[in-house]
Amino acid sequence: MKILALVVPCYNEEKTIPIFYETVEKIKPSIPARVEYYFVDDGSRDGTLGILRELYKRSNGGVHYVSFSRNFGKEAALYAGLQAAQGNFVATMDVDLQDPPSLLPQMWEILNAPGSEVDCVATRRVDRKGEPPVRSFFARLFYKIINELSDTEIVDGARDYRMMSRQMVDSVIRDSEYNRFSKGIFSWVGFHTQWISYENVERSAGETKWSFWKLFKYSVEGILAYTTVPLYLSSIMGFIMCGFSFLALAFIVIRALAYGDPVAGWPSLVSIITFLGGLILLSMGVMGLYVAKIYLETKKRQIYIVREQG
């Protein structure tokens, strides 16, 4: 019998894990495969690990878990889960039921249909009901910007909820970069992907761990990981300002020769200097972010550290 492995990152999710487990257990009979769970405890500070230990003890080999030594982030948890998962097919999903488990049978059927050449069934949200309008606006803006700047397409509303073939999973695992952006990696490795759309679902319990600031930093990580266009833009702005400076210098020299050199224009001079200083700092900041990513990659630190495994 084929095996379907479910990779489920968890961070302070003691309230949602039992609900998630019971929900998937009800759906399992409709999937003609052995379904195994691979929970990844991302350094939780509540009772998450204790619940995972209990599920592991009474699951008869159907539940596995990995517990980190500290919080390494969702990207590290996804990577650890993919490395640990043993199965013909692997699905990644959130534990809060915002990724509807009811889609699993449909995803399985698409991948295992006779003559199917689909390697991955991915999901996307068609709306953002329940989200603050400001967050929704910036989320759409992020997808628009990254698709304009990057050659790697990131589908608007794409979730990490997807089911993949073993071949695709192995390809994702081999991409062992430290600064990870899974949505980009899933797209970059290629393979035939079919998309399923669904309406936004509220969390089953608990509170989201993603603040606006965390989402902003995550979006910057994604842009830096899959495009170098900001560096080109910095260079182009530098050339434009250099040309503008030469024109301004020529204008000042000609005006001084024609009309003398009255002492005037201090406000405009200060404004120009401030503008140029800000532009220089912006360009240096962009370059600094890329250098920082290179620095972290060359250090070759562990993506995660396992404290306990079952």
Steps between C-alpha positions, in 0.01 A plus 500: 500500500619850416586736783386862533709698749353817652761757606349731763707782662384599850587795721301543821207306355384292796139606437492419130691169477219280648243666272725454197572137581134411549403678177759320288417165661142537376626566146762221490256223387433692177870492407615160362840519667669470837498851647783589736550821696833683534455780751783748547504681835673831428621564855152543651469636854158357578382138519549425130784252552311309768202456268726377220662248733157368598386468138825321415452246780145402403528523121666164433758652265267741325622815674857630503637822641812714497560756774747787455736630768351849448277689261667491158198618299244341272739467207741289704207294631377428147848398392544270801161341436577437134831341596334275758196401292503153349232446240415474132325835530549784750256775594594814692226677695428720800360356821243776554265362230537809283623240250180290468578127543184431297706577187742212563288231321463725195873571494575128528265416212662759270850369567403134466259524207580258214745664261541804724819699446435734793784508754344743745153617597524843662239726655423870493248722676253680277415756768627637830182513704569563866835669441560867583469711181850642546657153515305388192610809307868448577475126429367566149764770455773252597391244239480772237848632579676163521347379174609820328855471630561125499511238225356249749121527498331517840124450465290761680338345806720189483518293818766259621218242497583259221547132421815398315651194340809342652713629213399860559551470876853366447575796273377748762711331769815520287457878492658545843542878510490666843277795405195304392180621333291190435250657262790600278678165534186305408465713188870505412547120497229482235300179440142488377275675752121514506331764713189469717326816619301532820348771714683628805444299819534638853724332758340215692644628830781710645653813350716559196876529557545723196503869588513768230869558572583128467311482171685808375839347583392173338401684181839676489668160541303371202590794278869481589507123448362501146606819330800734475296774333528731807876508442447595137255770603756641744759513221256664260406762759870564554558561128195726476607709801854519365371635168272742684797623706705572186211695349454696824874574512496625140199719577671654805823573308316659208281709733808618694679602182197680362350663809766481768487282811253636756479311827152351480318168490603357834159336568502326163864394552422345838197324352706356215776382734243338731332330203828369363606381846174311541538345155854388581390348830213321324735351241751399767218341701389289203857388435547434871199266507643293216843492662340388828329210319830399342666518841239272658526251214881482520489433874316174421312495828255223568152580374356341815609298805298200617455466876264201494357270238243223500 
